[in-house]
Amino acid sequence: MATKKQTKQAEQTMSKIQMYRQHLKTITNGLVEMATAAGRTDYTRNQLLRECYQVVDKELKTFEEWKAQGARVRRGEHAYLFWGAPVTTENGTFYPVVFKFTNEQVIANNK
């Protein structure tokens, strides 16, 4: 059974995730509008985000993916927000927010 502190922390985490989702929706919708106005039709939302973040030519991975590869994310680095693969539940399909770091934000472990 969860304590009051754990419940409050879970609520705060959900609130942050909702904030990130709304922020990502706002950015993405603006990028789609600009791409459409420019006559571009050959893109995904994540491709537009990569261009916006100026990380097109960089390797992007989640924290866990970098860790599994033997690298660690530098202290103080901030993740880039992307849309994850669609998840289908009984309430419908949604796209989760994925936090990724570039190869320039990590340090290879020297083992």
C-alpha positions as CSV (number, residue, x, y, z in Angstrom):
1,M,0.0,0.0,0.0
2,A,1.3,3.4,-1.0
3,T,2.1,6.0,1.7
4,K,0.8,9.5,1.5
5,K,4.2,10.7,0.4
6,Q,4.4,8.1,-2.4
7,T,0.9,9.1,-3.5
8,K,1.8,12.8,-3.6
9,Q,5.1,12.0,-5.5
10,A,3.1,10.0,-8.1
11,E,0.6,12.8,-8.5
12,Q,3.5,15.3,-9.0
13,T,5.1,13.0,-11.6
14,M,1.9,12.7,-13.5
15,S,1.4,16.4,-13.4
16,K,4.9,16.9,-14.9
17,I,4.3,14.4,-17.6
18,Q,1.1,16.1,-18.5
19,M,3.0,19.4,-18.7
20,Y,5.6,17.9,-20.9
21,R,2.9,16.4,-23.2
22,Q,1.2,19.7,-23.5
23,H,4.5,21.5,-24.2
24,L,5.4,18.9,-26.9
25,K,2.0,19.2,-28.5
26,T,2.3,23.0,-28.7
27,I,5.8,22.8,-30.3
28,T,4.8,20.0,-32.7
29,N,1.6,21.7,-33.8
30,G,3.5,24.9,-34.6
31,L,6.1,22.9,-36.5
32,V,3.5,21.1,-38.5
33,E,1.8,24.4,-39.4
34,M,5.1,25.9,-40.6
35,A,6.0,22.8,-42.6
36,T,2.5,22.8,-44.2
37,A,2.7,26.5,-45.0
38,A,6.1,25.9,-46.6
39,G,4.6,23.1,-48.8
40,R,6.4,20.3,-47.0
41,T,4.6,17.0,-46.8
42,D,7.5,14.5,-46.4
43,Y,8.0,14.5,-42.6
44,T,7.1,12.9,-39.4
45,R,6.5,15.0,-36.3
46,N,9.8,13.6,-34.7
47,Q,11.7,14.6,-37.9
48,L,10.4,18.1,-37.5
49,L,11.5,18.1,-33.8
50,R,15.0,16.9,-34.7
51,E,15.3,19.8,-37.2
52,C,14.0,22.2,-34.6
53,Y,16.4,21.0,-31.9
54,Q,19.2,21.0,-34.6
55,V,20.1,17.4,-33.8
56,V,19.5,15.9,-37.2
57,D,23.0,14.5,-37.6
58,K,23.4,13.4,-34.0
59,E,22.8,10.1,-32.4
60,L,19.8,10.1,-30.0
61,K,19.1,7.6,-27.3
62,T,17.2,7.4,-24.1
63,F,19.0,7.4,-20.7
64,E,18.5,3.7,-20.4
65,E,19.8,3.0,-23.9
66,W,23.0,5.1,-23.3
67,K,23.5,3.3,-20.0
68,A,23.1,-0.1,-21.6
69,Q,25.7,0.9,-24.1
70,G,28.1,1.7,-21.3
71,A,27.9,5.5,-21.4
72,R,26.5,8.0,-18.9
73,V,24.7,11.2,-19.4
74,R,26.7,14.2,-18.1
75,R,25.4,15.9,-15.0
76,G,23.2,18.9,-15.8
77,E,22.3,17.8,-19.3
78,H,18.7,18.2,-20.4
79,A,16.8,15.7,-22.5
80,Y,15.1,16.5,-25.8
81,L,11.4,15.6,-25.9
82,F,10.1,13.4,-28.7
83,W,7.0,11.3,-29.3
84,G,7.3,7.6,-28.6
85,A,5.8,4.7,-30.4
86,P,2.0,4.5,-30.1
87,V,0.6,2.6,-27.2
88,T,-2.9,1.1,-27.4
89,T,-5.0,0.7,-24.3
90,E,-8.7,0.0,-23.6
91,N,-9.1,3.9,-23.7
92,G,-7.6,4.2,-27.1
93,T,-4.2,4.9,-28.6
94,F,-1.8,7.5,-27.4
95,Y,1.8,8.6,-28.0
96,P,4.0,8.8,-24.9
97,V,6.7,11.4,-24.4
98,V,10.2,10.1,-24.8
99,F,13.3,11.8,-23.3
100,K,16.4,11.5,-25.4
101,F,20.0,12.6,-25.2
102,T,22.5,13.2,-28.0
103,N,25.9,11.6,-28.3
104,E,27.4,15.0,-27.4
105,Q,25.7,14.8,-23.9
106,V,27.2,11.6,-22.8
107,I,30.6,10.3,-21.6
108,A,31.8,6.8,-22.4
109,N,32.7,4.7,-19.4
110,N,36.3,3.7,-19.3
111,K,36.3,0.2,-18.0
